[in-house]
Amino acid sequence: MEQFKHLNDENKVTVLQMAHDTHRQEMMHHREMQFRAFSWTNSLFLAVAAALVAFGSTWTQYRQIGALVLTIMVIAISVSTLFFLRRNQNALETNARVIIKIDTQLGLFEKGYYGSGESIYPQRWLEWGDKRRASIETWFYMVTTVIVGTMVIVVAWVLG
């Protein structure tokens, strides 16, 4: 940190703003990746379910072996997607904690720091990025992926 000791306050604020912007952009990237993984996985599952229903009579020729292979594929894709979603959530949480540190350094949580008598941000935002508080959006993606994947497996076995 010796290299930053010579900076005046204005330059330190500039460095904090740049770091804040970088971490915010990275958070947006991880959110986008989560949405893409969720969308692609569930679109694939719904397409498979639709194909099973549309080609039900042809599907019955393959009976249990087809249902077993499809079950293994759906489970593998679901597990991979769930791990990917969780890994991106962890990255989001890490970036959120860095942003909170920067916002704290900028005095955005201190009452009266900017003259209004109140803090700019509510105190509850200090918990943002806490490991115990996973994103509702991520949980929705994960639960929906499990439900849709289970639906495909059930359709495969019922039609088989």
Secondary structure, DSSP 8 states (H G I E B T S, - for coil): -GGGTT--HHHHHHHHHHHHHHHHHHHHHHHHHHHHHHHHHHHHHHHHHHHHHHTHHHHTTTHHHHHHHHHHHHHHHHHHHHHHHHHHHHHHHHHHHHHHHHHHHTTTTSTTTTSSSS-SS-GGGGGTT-TTS--HHHHHHHHHHHHHHHHHHHHHHHH-
